[in-house]
Amino acid sequence: MNKKTSWMVAASMLALCALLLTMACNKQSNTEQSSNNMSQTTATAPVATPIDPATVATVNGTVKFDGAAPKAAKIDMSQDPACKGMNEAEAIVVDNGDLANVFVYVKDGLGSRTFDVPKNEVVLDQSGCKYHPHVLGVMAGQTVQIKNDDQTTHNIHPTPKDNREWNESQPPAAAPLEKNFAREEIMLPVKCNQHPWMKMYMNVVKSPFYAVTDKSGKYEIKGLPPGDYTIAFVHEKLGEQDQKVTVGPKDTKTVDQSFKAAGE
Amino acid sequence: MCSSKGNSLSTNPAIYNRAHHAFAVFTACATLVVITAGALVTSNDAGLSVPDWPTSFGYLVKVPQFVGGVRYEWSHRMVAGTLVSLTLAIAVWTLLVERRRWLRWLAIGAFCTVIAQAILGGLTVLLFQPPWISTAHATVAQTFFCIAVSIALFTGKKWVEEVPRVEFDSRRPSLITLTLLSILVLYLQLILGGMFRHHGMSWWPHVLNAVTVSFVLAWTAVRAISVYSNIEAVRRPAIIMLSLLITQLCLGFTAFLTRVAWGRDTAQPELPMVVSTVAHVAVGALLLATTVVLAIQVWRHVPVAFAERVPQAQRNASPA
């Protein structure tokens, strides 16, 4: 290798390093910019379509699991003394055939209606090295307050498809983090990279018509204007099932749903 | 066809420096430790447990609460930082004591590679582990390991002081072609494995290419062992390569079972999966480095019998 070639190689390596650094900085500023754009979009959202409270309907029901419930996977928390002992994963929670943690929302039928973003925040708590709740619903632009009640550091890392990804650590007794998600996204995974068993799902929707089934598999969606709707039932492992429903003024309709184990 | 003359890599003036060589060997060993630490990070899904870079929780060197994924990620960063210092030291030392110009440039190349690797590690964290950056990080790590092993080889007493035994290779494909092909398929395998490990690709391309890797490496090793068994510098890495290949196939099968077949519904990374996948990465790195060593030794001892490679004395003796 002659002297000229040697200098060219050295210069190329330096240029490569500079390029990589520039790419990293650009990406960061791009994400910040897109985040700002999202805030602006939220700020200039159209005025909500009024709903007559005298005519609103309710949809409720129970979500069941057909067949033998799979055994919950064991969690070994011994790698962090602050997390204490054994536990069970919440991927499929079934009690007497009732399926918990199903996100139920009005998927279709609301047309071009718009809704005010609630002022109150939705709380996501980290306690016992688990997320509470395991499945959460929130409106696009609504504040999610994330608390850490554990005596250990967590990091909160959503891995969205349509929203901005972020990853922040939260030491014990730190102030709650306040975040929001700009775009609709169902079953957005959130995880903690310090405690790999810690997983939960955020569901970002445009309307306030959603619910999450409790331990008895029950849900209730109130305040629906009369109309024809598609109700979606989404589970993190079992997928999505839809049902059509028509509600009249002041109706209360029961819409039950059942899931089968994957592969059945 | 035998000759005692080596090629250009060995004809440059060189003086064996024991301490320099020992340090080069130490740096190569430290690289394997860093690769293993990196594999532990990935297998434990701890890659983003420290969210900032180049600082860790706001500090360059401050031991954090040593629990959960932080243990793996922070340790990886610290041993990697140490490796950068070791590489800087070996590069400076080589520039000071080494008379072979190409080796001085290799040492500088090693330092540039380790810096590029550190930047890739940082990008992995800052961009939330895009599969292609994480895979590049894994690939450059093993490239650096090969460079470190090569420096250790070139500074060794045998390389510096021994007059190489040379046998010209007239078979086709030549052994050097086979060793280069082995390196190529191993690199492809490394990229496919990295993409699968970092959720950028399914497992089957990696498993499919394992068949090609096995065939090419076995062919290379059998050729080297059967035809050039009298050249220790070729025979030894060939035997090691074959042994590592068999070990790697067993580890790959175990890793497949623990991760793909049995580990699909686990709540967290489990010990059998972590052990088998980390061992698979470490043995993979050793296999690639051994193949590179074999290629270098073949290039030195078993050159292809082109007319221009015929020793000068023989060329001079031929009629005009």
Interface residues (C-beta under 8 A of the other chain):
Chain A: M1 S6 V9 A10 M13 L16 C17 L20 L21 M23 A24 K27 Q28 P70 A73 K74 I75 D76 Q79 D80 P81 A82 E88 A89 A91 T152 T153 N155 H157 T159 E165 N167 E168 S169 N193 Q194 H195 P196 W197
Chain B: N44 D45 A46 G47 L48 S49 V50 P51 F57 P64 Q65 V67 G68 G69 V70 R71 E73 R101 W102 W105 I108 C112 I115 A116 I119 L120 G122 L123 L126 L127 F128 D265 T266 A267 Q268 P269
